[in-house]
């Protein structure tokens, strides 16, 4: 029988943060820098994703965000943070110089 391999935790063990705990970003393979046109297209996609995620959290999510529980709320905000960071990077690449 094959040995079962488990991936490590991608989030901190506890969702409670202490003053010396920082949240890392998702590690991804390094991709080539997109061209300005590719960056604009990717930026549009990231902003649409972020808009939909935040709509669930605040817009008209019908209380779903509050009912999700602390762990899931924390993960959703982590996703929003990553999307915003990626959008900022794409904006810098796509902006005319």
N, C-alpha and C positions, 0 to 999 in steps of 0.2 A: 504494500500500500504506500502511496506517495506521502511524503511529509507535507503537512499543511504549513504554508508560509503566510504569516500575517504582516501586513504593512504597519509601520509605526504610526503613532498618533499624529495627525496633521494640525491639531489644536492643543492648547495647553490642557493639562489634566483637569484643572479647575477653571470654571468660567469667571471666578472672582479674581480680579487683578490686584496685585500689590503694587506699591510704588516703584519697585525695582523690576517689575515684569513688563516686557514689551511684546507686542504681537508681531510676529514675522509675517511676511507675505508668502504667498504660495510660490514654491520654487518651480520654475519652468525652464526647459532647455532654452539656451540663448538662441534667439532667432535673428536673422539679419534685419537691420534697420529698414523699415518700410520706406518707400518713396513717398513724397508729399501727397500724391493722389491716393495711394494705398492707405496712408495714415488718415486722410479725411474720411475714406470709406469705413475704415475700422473704428474711427472716432464716432461716426454716426451709429454704428452697431452697438458700441459700448454704451453710448448715451441712451439708446433705446432700451437696452437691458437694464441700466440703472434706473431709468424712469419707471419701468414695469415693476422692478423690485421695490422701489420706494412707494409706488402706488399701493402695493400690498401692505406696506408698513404704515402708511399714513393716509393716502388718498381716499379710496373708497373700499378699503379692505374689509369693511364690516366687522371690525374687532378681531379679525383673524390674528393680527400681529400680537395683540395682548394675550390671546389664548394659546399662542405657540409655545410658551414657556421660555424661561430665561436662557437655556442653552441654545434653542433655535433662534431666538431674537439676537443673541450674541453672534451666532454664525451668520445670520442675514446681514447684520451691520458690518461684519468683517468682509463679506462679499461686496457690499456697497462701497466700503473703503477701498478695496482692491480695484473695483471698476472705476472709481473716481481717480485713483492714482494712475491707472492705465490711460484713462481719457486725457488726463493732464499731459502725460508723456506724448500721446499721439497728437495732441493739439500743438505742442512745441515742435514736433517734426513737420506737421502740416502747415504751420504758419509761414507766410512769406517772410523772407529775411530782408 
